[in-house]
Amino acid sequence: MASLEEIRIARLKKLKKLQEAGVDSYPAKTDRNFEIANLIKEFDSLQKENKEVIIAGRVMALRAQGAIVFVDIFDGTGKFQVLLKREERITNEDFDLFIETVDIGDFVQTAGTLFLTKKGQKTIQASSWKMVTKSLRPLPEKWHGLQDTEERYRKRYLDLLLNEELRDLIIKKSKFWDVTRKFFKDKGFLEIETPTLELTTGGAEARPFKTHHNDFDLDMYLRISVGELWQKRLSAAGFPKTFEIGRVYRNEGTSPEHLQEFTNMEFYWSYADYKDGMSLVKELYKNIAKEVFGKTKFEYNGHTFDLDDDWKEIDYTEEINKQTGLDIEKVSEKEIKDKLNELHVSYQGENKERLMDTLWKYCRKNITGPAFLINHPSLVAPLAKKIKDKNITQMFQPIIAGSEVGRGYSELNDPIDQEKRFDLQQKLIDSGDEEAMMPDFEFIEMLEHGMPPTCGFGFGERLFAILANKPLRELQTFPLMRPVRDQNVYNIK
């Protein structure tokens, strides 16, 4: 078997042959008059008209049989077969040049008329061809593609080209956000944009990425939420329904459900509370499932769930007590640590908020759903309004297949209460908690001017990953990879 470098040298020779024949192997455009998907749709009428069609795309297969050659061409919209026949519309010279210079992986243009083969295969009989892009490296072997995970992620363009299931999922993910966007616009929400560079990373609890603004000489952060505190300012400004779909950044670990960069959506709905939000989210998730996947029943991580089932409401404190025997309203940090050690659950951080959250995440894995987690203690919900006369909040989280797939609440609009909770978060930061929420005291000033009762909610790509039954990283168009240090890996000379 020839080495990669031997193949590359052979293809460079073919490129030189094309140049000697006066062929521009890298033209700026093509003459195509049909995308393949449209050509397939209009095949019958075009065949009757005997109309010349021109397509262009990547050669995915070559089958030469003496004086004829069949070529499969793929342009991203579909695949189509082309027949080149020596001395029948194609000259000897053009036919020989094709045989001598064209490889699988090249991009070519072909022109001709349509016909059906004896086996009923829709085909173009070519009257001319030209090189569009000469490839110097081969595609991976057709039936096995890229097998090594790191190579698949690093050469994602090849993985996407050869892996039809992955291509379909990337298209589905685009539709996932299109359906989400249409849902909110149909409900009268205004799509907005908020800053991705922030002085304080409000709206969530996560370790941020730091950067520096040279012009203002300011240390800044990439946002960890989709403009939560900004959208609340818009609520105060008289925009009653807003939403944003955008990228967020969290400088944390990687897992099947966690990445450092991903897409989230957040909405804010004035004059509504968390119960209104729960109803809207349930409708949204069912709509996404039906529109994107054509079903409501799914499997993920050993769980089977149906979004058309009744959505149970699960009490945060009661569920932890049921699964672990601990009353989190009364236990100490030491008792939570002892229980986590007993359950063989690793934890980070020493404060009660982080320990409670770790304990809950252990319990969450045992819940199939669909369900809403409610009645969170105020300690773990620093931006949520409290339920009157109780130390629990009007917060809700959809739970599906043992995972949280969103978070929302009746937003805290009491500036005095919010300032107290920000002070507590600042103490956590001062004690070394890198995931505590950064206080934003200009936000307090806004609240003192007045913000109406508002429900806010956010969710992200994790929901799509669960519905697709895939790890989150697998569904990234281009997963982050460590750079290749050894340039010889590329075999470029």
Secondary structure as UniProt FT lines:
FT   HELIX           4..20
FT   TURN            21..22
FT   HELIX           36..41
FT   HELIX           43..49
FT   STRAND          53..65
FT   TURN            66..67
FT   STRAND          68..74
FT   STRAND          79..86
FT   TURN            87..89
FT   HELIX           92..101
FT   TURN            104..105
FT   STRAND          107..116
FT   TURN            118..119
FT   STRAND          122..133
FT   TURN            142..144
FT   HELIX           149..154
FT   HELIX           156..162
FT   HELIX           164..186
FT   TURN            187..188
FT   STRAND          190..191
FT   STRAND          197..198
FT   TURN            202..203
FT   STRAND          210..213
FT   TURN            214..217
FT   STRAND          218..222
FT   HELIX           228..236
FT   TURN            237..238
FT   STRAND          241..249
FT   TURN            256..257
FT   STRAND          261..270
FT   HELIX           274..288
FT   HELIX           289..293
FT   STRAND          297..300
FT   TURN            301..302
FT   STRAND          303..306
FT   TURN            307..308
FT   STRAND          312..315
FT   HELIX           316..324
FT   TURN            328..330
FT   HELIX           333..342
FT   TURN            343..344
FT   HELIX           352..364
FT   TURN            365..366
FT   STRAND          371..374
FT   HELIX           378..380
FT   TURN            382..383
FT   TURN            388..389
FT   STRAND          392..393
FT   STRAND          395..400
FT   TURN            401..402
FT   STRAND          403..404
FT   STRAND          407..411
FT   HELIX           415..430
FT   TURN            431..432
FT   TURN            434..435
FT   HELIX           441..449
FT   STRAND          454..460
FT   HELIX           461..468
FT   HELIX           473..475
FT   HELIX           487..490
//
